[in-house]
Amino acid sequence: MCLLTYVQGQTLEIHQINVGQGDATLIVLRNVAALELKLTAAGIAIPAANLKYNMAIEAVKAGANLTGTVNYAVLIDAGLGSVQGTKIYNYMQKIGVTKVDMMALSHFHGDHYGGFKTLMTTYNVLPDFAYHRGGLDRFPKPSAGSRAGYTTILTREGKPLNAADPNATVIRLGTPANNDIKLTCTASNGRVLRDLDPANRVASNDENNYSTSWVLQYKSFRFYTGGDLNGMEFTRGDLETPMIDNMIAHDGATFIDHATDAAIRPGHICAFKLNHHGGQESTNDYFLAMMQPKVALLSCGYSRSYYHPKIEVLKSLDASYVANWNTTDYVDASHPGLPTSFPNTIVNYYLTNLMDGRDPKMQTADYNGLYTQIGTAATNGIIGGDIMVVVDDNDIATESKFAVYWNGLVPPAGVVTGPLRAQTAAGTNYYRCHKSADPAHVQYILNH
């Protein structure tokens, strides 16, 4: 039997797991040859050569046994508590992840660290090494309770524990032969990429502002994830703006939009997870305009004390409501010649879940407009459940192409409480993001 495999021998997946309250992002490097054998054994048709990256989606949809197909796995954040930890563990088993090589905690809030304790102590899911935001002995200090569920366990188990540094931390994922998939730290402990002045560390008592943010890059493809980082000066401080400015300053890539052939500015990100669950303190228009993303993921909570995601943020993602991002407030000496408007580039945004909107605080014209339409053809929004991004390895040095699969499943009882909107029926969307005529111009964002 002849196996048609990629030169790289592995493909990249990003799983945004529906954990209800909080975040959980699982990055998987899949062995393509092993995956093809699993599909053949299960009697699942192998996709055509130009759609081979779609094998992982077909295997997950069919419930195939994927044990032994994973080269590398990274878990960033783990939801609110034990039920979320169990949900993550069961999801890992479903997609063939039997070992986590690296863990990372974005910041010390319970809806991000809560599930780690269950994963590590109940299911013995222990990484080879781990990261946290750093600055644990400086104000604001994480409480003993918040550290007990993550750093204390890792230290007790003798696992290397590192502070993520936006001036130094770049992690090469995968095997030595295929190590061109990188996680680059772009913010941590109140500082942003390539900001060498310690005095510029944000002055805040808001733990969200100390979140660790990462850019995951596989040659042409880029994905951003950033905990609960803030992006609004008028609320609790803006780190999104200086972070994207420094990403632009240290990005040598020259990409061209697939649809328009227009040049894409440096700092471009193909897909991203919104900071802070779509809270109004984050995801400012300048951040969106400079990233120029095609796809957005929202890990949405169910707590009605937060009301995430905010309608203002949802509008900024939906081109049918906001066709252009307004950057008027960012035209200043540090952004000379900046246009006051940039086209909304987002094709689709995916929410893990969405509250039903019956609370009196949500009974406004805004919420009864866009909010009640999400998940229908009237908007670009999809209520997806667990969301899976799979990168197309074909021509990865010159093109960014990827698929997004959502399973439309409501999580098990206890993971989400309270009434939620109906999920969108399971499906897959395909995206051609950008291209480059010169592989030498597919450069990684540099942080040191």
Sequence and secondary structure as in RCSB ss.txt:
>XXXX:A:sequence
MCLLTYVQGQTLEIHQINVGQGDATLIVLRNVAALELKLTAAGIAIPAANLKYNMAIEAVKAGANLTGTVNYAVL
IDAGLGSVQGTKIYNYMQKIGVTKVDMMALSHFHGDHYGGFKTLMTTYNVLPDFAYHRGGLDRFPKPSAGSRAGY
TTILTREGKPLNAADPNATVIRLGTPANNDIKLTCTASNGRVLRDLDPANRVASNDENNYSTSWVLQYKSFRFYT
GGDLNGMEFTRGDLETPMIDNMIAHDGATFIDHATDAAIRPGHICAFKLNHHGGQESTNDYFLAMMQPKVALLSC
GYSRSYYHPKIEVLKSLDASYVANWNTTDYVDASHPGLPTSFPNTIVNYYLTNLMDGRDPKMQTADYNGLYTQIG
TAATNGIIGGDIMVVVDDNDIATESKFAVYWNGLVPPAGVVTGPLRAQTAAGTNYYRCHKSADPAHVQYILNH
>XXXX:A:secstr
      SS EEEEEEE   SSS  EEEEEEEHHHHHHHHHHTT     GGGGGGHHHHHHHHT   TT EEEEEE
E   SSHHHHHHHHHHHHHTT    SEEE  SS HHHHTTHHIIIIIS    SEEEE S TTSSS   HHHHHTT
HHHHHHTT  EEE  TTT EEEES GGG  EEEEEEEETTEETT   GGGS   S GGGG  EEEEEETTEEEEE
 TT  EETTTTEE HHHHHHHHHHT    EEETTT  EE TT  SEEE GGGG TTS  HHHHHHH  SEEEE  
   TTTT S HHHHHHH TTT SEEE GGG STTSTT  SEEE    EEEES  B   SGGG SHHIIIIIHHTT
STTSSEEE SSEEEEE  TTTTTEEEEEEEE      BTTB S B      EEEEEEEEE S GGG       
